[in-house]
Amino acid sequence: MKILARPLERALFAHEFENGSEQAVIDALAEFQNDDGGFGHGIEPDIWMPESSPLATTVALQHISALSLPAEHPLVSRAIAYLVAAYDAERFGWSKVSWEVEDAPHAPWWNYSPKLDGPFELADRGNPAAEIVGYLHEYRSLVPGDFLHETTDLGLENFAKLPIEIEMHVLLCYLRMFERMDGDRAEAAHDRLIAAARAVITNDPSAWKSYHAPPTWLAPAPDSLLADDLRSSVEPYLDHLIESQAVDGSWGPFWAWGQQYAHAWEVAKRQWAGHLTLINLRALRAYGRLESS
């Protein structure tokens, strides 16, 4: 991982596992932030557009939130200002990406379409909108009160309208939203969240070699919102992670771009390996499954 991963993941690994510098992580994150406060430049390895996008900015805020950076930090204040400005009031949400995505390598599921200018579909109101609402709550001192109230109500209304069977990333966005709201709202949503998690998770080990919803993503630590309910799925999956680790110590992506930008995918695949290796090591350590050296 230290050799092949990006500087961002190397800095995160050093900080989290080797008592490394927090400032090194901040410096690495700053390389992805644009003048408008949003993030781009491939921080999400499936989207290489240099321009800012709400989706890429949520990826950056996942790291920023984990660092517990204060609201006044430029990485935070500028990112939240970007998201407030990027809100589409006519469509009641945020676009994942813009048309500029077509000017850079990207996964086929990020191809831009005129349909993206139409009304948001229900699932699109969750990804990335619900996650963004979570960060607006976490950094509420930076958010106008009326705007926070409006987007929160929309997030809760959209969640209530969703079917139980929803796509994994939509569910992750809602989990990140509720984790950052008050406990009463999270408790009220718990039954629907756990039903959605059980609907999307497979406990069939043969399915874990292809695209799937890792239970360790939905409950990355024992204190996660759904950890107690998903423990019976998490433990076998941790066994799978240990057994499937590559000889170089990494875990690679369980998806591919296909023939689109095939050469760029070879680079993105290595970038994802660094990111996924970090995620898996975090989960193994959190559940007491990481051997100490």
N, C-alpha and C positions, 0 to 999 in steps of 0.2 A: 504493500500500500504506500509506503513512504517513497518509493521510487516512481510508481506509475500514477498516483493520484494527483489531482490538481493542487496548486498551492492552498486553495481554500480548505479542502479536505485534509491536507497535511497539517495546516495550522489548527484546525478543529481537533484532529487526533492528538496532536502534541498538547493542546490545552486540556483536553478532557482525560487523557490517559497517561500523560507524562509530565503533568504540572507545568505545561508550557505557557507561553505568554498569551493573555487575552488580547493584548494590543495587536499581536500578529494576526489574529482572527479578524479584528476590526479593520486592519489594513487590507487584508485579502478581500473582505466584503466591499470595502470602498472602491475597489477596482471595478466592480459591477454597477456602481451607482452613476446615474446620468445627472446632467445639470438640472433637469426638471424634478429631481428627487426620487424618481422611479428607478427600477433596476432592469437590466437587460444583459447584453453581452454574453449570453449563453449560461447564465447562472443556473438555469434549468437546462440540462444538457440536450433535451429534445428540441429546444428553441434557441437558435443561434442569432436571432436578430439583435443588433446592438441597441436598437431603440427600446425605451421603457415599455413595459406591459404590466397590467394589474397582476397577471399570473406570476410573472417573474418576480414582482415585488413581494408577493406573498411568500415565495420561496426564501427570499432574503429575510423577511420578517420572521420566518421560522427560526433561523439562526439568531437573529437579533433578540427575539423573545427568550430563547434559551440562555442567552448571555445576560438577561435581565438588565439590558442597557436602559438608562433613564430616559424619560421623554425628551429632555433637552439635548440629548446627544444628536448630532447632525444626521447620523444614519437613520435615526428614528423620526425626528421632526420633519425632515425633508421627505421621507417615504410616506408618512401619514398625510402630509400636505399634498403630495402627488395623488394619493388615492382619493382624497376628498375632491380634488379638482377633476379627476378622471371619471367620477360618477356620472352616469348617463341618466339624467332626471326623466327623460321621455320614455326610457325603457326600464327604469327602476332597477338599475343594477350596473355591473361593470362588464365590459368585454374582456375576454381572456387575453386576446392579442389583437393587433391591428393589421392592416393590409401589408405593412412593411415586412411581415413574416415571410412573404413570398420572395423577398430579395436576399434571403440567407438560407442556408441549409436548415432543415427542420423535419421532424417526423411527419408522416402523411396525415395523422389525425389533427395536425395543426394547419393543414392547407386552408388558405383563406377562401371564403365563399361569400357571394353577395347575400346569402341567407343570414350571414352573421350581422347584417345591418337591420334585420327584421326584429320583431318582438323576441325577447328572450324566452326560450323554452323553460319549463319548470326546473329541469335539472341544471340548466345553465344559470339559474338564479341562485343555485347553491354553490357551484364551482365557477369562479372563486369567491362569489359574493359573500357566502356565509363565513368563510374564513376571514375575509376582510372585515366583516362586522365584529368578529372576535378581536382583531387587533385594534379596531376603533374603541372597543371597551377597555382593552388593556392600556391603551394610551389615551384615555378619554379626556385628559386635560388639554389635549391638542385638537379636540373635535368640537365643533359647534353643537350645543345641546340639542337643538331642533333636528340637526342632521343625524345625530346619534339616535335620537328617538325614532325618527322616520325609518332609518335603515334597520334598526333593531326590530321594529314592528313588522317590516317586510320580511326579514329573515325568519322570524317566528311563524308568520303566516305561510310562507313558502314551505317551511319544514312540515307544517301541519297538513299541507296538501299533498305531499309526496307519498307515493306508494311505499310499502315496506321494502320491496325489492328495488334498491337503487344502486347505482354504479359506485364502486369502491371510493373513487376520488371525491365524489359528491358527499359520501358519508364522512370521509376524513375532514372535509371542509366544515361540515356541521359539528363534528366532534371538537374541532379547534375553536369553533364559535362558542359552544356551550362550556367548554373548559375555561373560557375567559369571562363568562357571565356569572351572575350571582348563583349561589348554590340552589336556590329555590327553582330557578328556571332549568338548571341542569337536572335536578331531581324530577321535575315534571316531565322532562323529555326522555328520561332514562329508559322506560319500557319500550318506546318506539326506537330508540337508538340501539338497544340490545337486540331487538327483533330484526332490525335492518342489518346489524353486524352478523347475526347468525344466518341470515338469508344469503349474504354475500360470501361468507367463509366456506371453504370446503375442507373437510377433514380427511380427504382421500389423498394419501401421499403421492400417488401416481399423477395427480393433477398439479402438483407443486413444481413440476419441471417446465410447465408452460405458464401462460399468463393467469394470475390468480390474485386473490386478496390475502396477503400474509396477516395472520392474526396478530403478529407482533407489530404491525403498523397500526392496527386499531387499538391495541393495548400495549404500548411500547415499554411500560414499566408497571410494577405491582401497584402503584398508586394512581394509575390511569383511570379515567372515568369508568371504563368497562372491564377493567382487569379481573375483578372477582368473577364476573359472569363468563369471561372467556378463558379462564385458566385451563379448562380441560382441552381447549384447542391450542392454547399457547405452548403448553409443555411439550406435546409431540412435535410441534413446529420448531421449537428450540433444538430438539434432537435432530430434526432434518437439517437445520442450519449447520450444526456441528458436523454432520455426515457429508454435507454437500460443499464444504469449504474447499476451494481449489488449492493445489499444492503451493501456489505463491501466496496463500493466505487471504485471497480475495473471494468475493461473491460477485458474479456478473449479472447483468439484467436478464430477466426472463421474458423479454419482448425484443422486437427488432423493427427496423424501419422498412424492411423489404428492399426493393430495388431503387427506391427514391433516395438520392444522395448517398449511394452505397459507400463511397470513399469516406464521406463525412461521418457516416455511422460507425466506421471503425474507430474513429477518434471519440465519438460520443459514447461508444460502448466502454472504452477505457475510463472515461470520465464518470459514467454511471457506476462502474465497478468500485471506484474510490468512494463514491457517495453511499452505495449499498453496503459496502464493507463497514463503513462507519456506523450506519444504522443498525446493522446486525450485531456489531460488537457492543453497541450501547444496550441492545436488548439482552444479549447474553450476560453482560455484567449486571444489568438491573435485576435480572431473575436469578442471579447467583450461579450462573452456568459458565462463567469465564474463568479459566484456570489462571492462577497467579504465577508469574515467572519467578 
